[in-house]
Amino acid sequence: MHFSKNDFVNTPTGIARFHKEEPFPPRKFIERGYNIQHWTDIPKGGHFAAMEQPALLANDIIQFAKVLNHIK
């Protein structure tokens, strides 16, 4: 996706940053364009995180859903 200078996605966004998922932009860069409400650095897994670390990914999705529930 290409952003113009003042583009911003206001939708609450969650990021699960898996250790072996490279290249991955720095959080500071991502925050310029997205409303980051939940960020987790997960020490295991990579591109196929749902197959490699399903419990870690599922838990992170549940935690993000809890964050969204409090934003209402």
Secondary structure per residue as TSV (DSSP state, phi and psi in degrees):
chain	resnum	aa	ss	phi	psi
A	1	M	-	360.0	140.3
A	2	H	-	-107.8	127.1
A	3	F	-	-103.9	140.3
A	4	S	-	-82.9	175.1
A	5	K	T	-51.0	-45.3
A	6	N	T	-108.1	15.2
A	7	D	-	-71.3	142.9
A	8	F	-	-154.5	135.0
A	9	V	E	-92.4	110.9
A	10	N	E	-80.1	-17.9
A	11	T	E	-58.5	130.0
A	12	P	E	-55.1	131.2
A	13	T	E	-123.1	140.6
A	14	G	E	-118.1	141.0
A	15	I	E	-124.2	128.4
A	16	A	E	-109.0	106.0
A	17	R	E	-94.9	102.9
A	18	F	E	-84.9	138.6
A	19	H	T	-49.6	-43.9
A	20	K	T	-96.3	11.4
A	21	E	-	-86.8	93.8
A	22	E	-	-128.6	147.8
A	23	P	S	-76.5	151.3
A	24	F	-	-137.3	127.7
A	25	P	-	-66.5	152.3
A	26	P	-	-64.3	152.1
A	27	R	H	-55.5	-43.0
A	28	K	H	-57.0	-38.1
A	29	F	H	-68.1	-45.5
A	30	I	H	-64.5	-38.6
A	31	E	H	-64.3	-18.7
A	32	R	T	-67.5	-24.8
A	33	G	T	-119.4	-9.4
A	34	Y	E	-133.0	148.4
A	35	N	E	-83.7	80.3
A	36	I	E	-73.0	117.4
A	37	Q	E	-110.2	-15.4
A	38	H	E	-151.4	127.3
A	39	W	E	-138.2	128.3
A	40	T	E	-129.6	126.0
A	41	D	E	-91.0	111.3
A	42	I	E	-101.2	122.5
A	43	P	S	-73.0	-11.7
A	44	K	S	-123.5	158.0
A	45	G	-	93.0	171.5
A	46	G	-	-155.3	-133.1
A	47	H	T	-59.2	-34.8
A	48	F	T	-104.8	50.2
A	49	A	H	-55.7	-39.6
A	50	A	H	-62.7	-30.0
A	51	M	H	-88.9	-35.8
A	52	E	H	-78.4	-41.3
A	53	Q	S	-137.6	62.0
A	54	P	H	-61.3	-37.4
A	55	A	H	-67.8	-40.9
A	56	L	H	-65.0	-42.9
A	57	L	H	-65.9	-46.5
A	58	A	H	-60.0	-43.3
A	59	N	H	-62.2	-40.9
A	60	D	H	-66.7	-38.7
A	61	I	H	-63.6	-41.3
A	62	I	H	-62.3	-43.4
A	63	Q	H	-63.1	-39.7
A	64	F	H	-65.7	-39.7
A	65	A	H	-60.5	-37.6
A	66	K	H	-65.0	-39.8
A	67	V	H	-61.4	-46.0
A	68	L	H	-61.1	-37.0
A	69	N	H	-63.2	-29.6
A	70	H	H	-85.2	-16.8
A	71	I	H	-76.8	-31.9
A	72	K	-	-32.4	360.0
